[in-house]
């Protein structure tokens, strides 16, 4: 008997056995592929720009275009899936993603690459939210936490391995292959999901399009994303362009909130934020992902700038965070129903905070192990944070609202990552400048420490300007290290704040209608 609610799946028995394993593999790989493409291009920008004859700044537009388009479409997932069905929307998204990946790899100019990346990002928008919804709708109810765990593992681990894979492929083959690798993955995911789910489509309805809401969303989010991507390059609000983008984003998003809350058929269901568990859970998710991604940006920057790591080794220093996350996420998903999810989240945030404070004590004498071990331990925090918080976010929601809720929460998660990248980079640079100025005050001629360094340089054959240049290099390294420590201290405090905030959610944290979270 079919459920009557729009967007709810036709009531069928959950998948089991080999069919469930195949669906999980297909959906997980599609999720991994989409999230991977956000970060895999980052380390290849310089090579791509050189091959296509443009500057590195122009090359970064290939990243910005994808992020901007994906961010705009993600919150539309609920409306699109209600209109066309979750299975069909997901299948079309995967198919078009493969097509535009091929076109990205074949692009012979930066203009072509940017256009195809823009289209690739747009069609990718529904993939991650719907992968979550599809897994939940087809897993047995008692196995749904495990489904969320497997989904969460892909979302968090993919950005960590993206830079490593991108660098290795670019160095050993051609940058085009960072797009071509999507072909077998996408085709497998498409075949599996269509074969297994084409007769398990969710109910659809001809819901009117909220044109004004769509316009406000596209312009507001697009302006905000472009401002975040380019703000640091243009010295933020010293640039008229950034000021204009900021004002446009503020005005459009403010009107968007008011319009969507009043509209009968909103293109983005912001009323979900009024649900206790959803609102607080998304807040904790956003704060946690802000601090997590911010650290993932600052650490490799410091390693390359100060410690002399190349891009590949900086990636290897960051990558250990994925090891425990891969091992523990399924375990947490399978057993979390036996615990208060707030306790698990608090332990996860505590691990994040402890590792952030640990990394805030680094100096220029640390070796690879001293950098990698905190990241390894932090992997346990990922499993204990990201898996339970998604269960909390979706608790109490009826099945027909899962796609909308997932789209909105994933949009806010993605936005938090974009804001984190911009804020952490700017903060790192500003704190480096501040510490450099403070250190210079203590390196005046005649000072004991200064003279000791100059004497050491003299014994090494460096005199005059060469000696002072070497001294300035040391000051720069120390200033950048102190700046990195400051940033990680801030992230540690943010994790501590999230650890407290999660306790404002209310059990039970089970899925389905009538649960908690209202």
Secondary structure, DSSP 8 states (H G I E B T S, - for coil): -B--STT-BB------HHHHHHHHHHHHHHHHHHHHHHHTTGGGHHHHHHHHT--HHHHTHHHHHHHHHHHHHHTTHHHHHHHH-HHHHHHHHHHHHHHHHHHHHH--SHHHHHHHHHHHHHHHHHHHHHHHHHHHHHS-GGGHHHHHHHHHHHHHHHHHHHHHHHHHHHHHS-TTHHHHTHHHHHHHHHHHHHHHHTTS-B--------HHHHHHHHHHHHHHHHHHHHTTTTTGGGSHHHHHHHHHHHHHHHHHHHHHHH-TT-SS-GGGGGSHHHHHHHHHHHHHHHHHHHHHHHHHHHHHHTS---HHHHHHHHHTHHHHHHHHHHHHHHHGGGS-HHHHHHHHHHHHHHHHHHHTT--TT--HHHHHHHHHHHHHHHIIIIIHHHHHHHTT--GGGHHHHHHHHHHHHHHHHHHHHHHHHHHHHHHHHHHHHHHHTT--TT-HHHHHHHHHHHHTT--HHHHHHHHHHHHHHHHHHHHHHHHHHHHHHHHHHHHHHGGGS-S----STT-S--
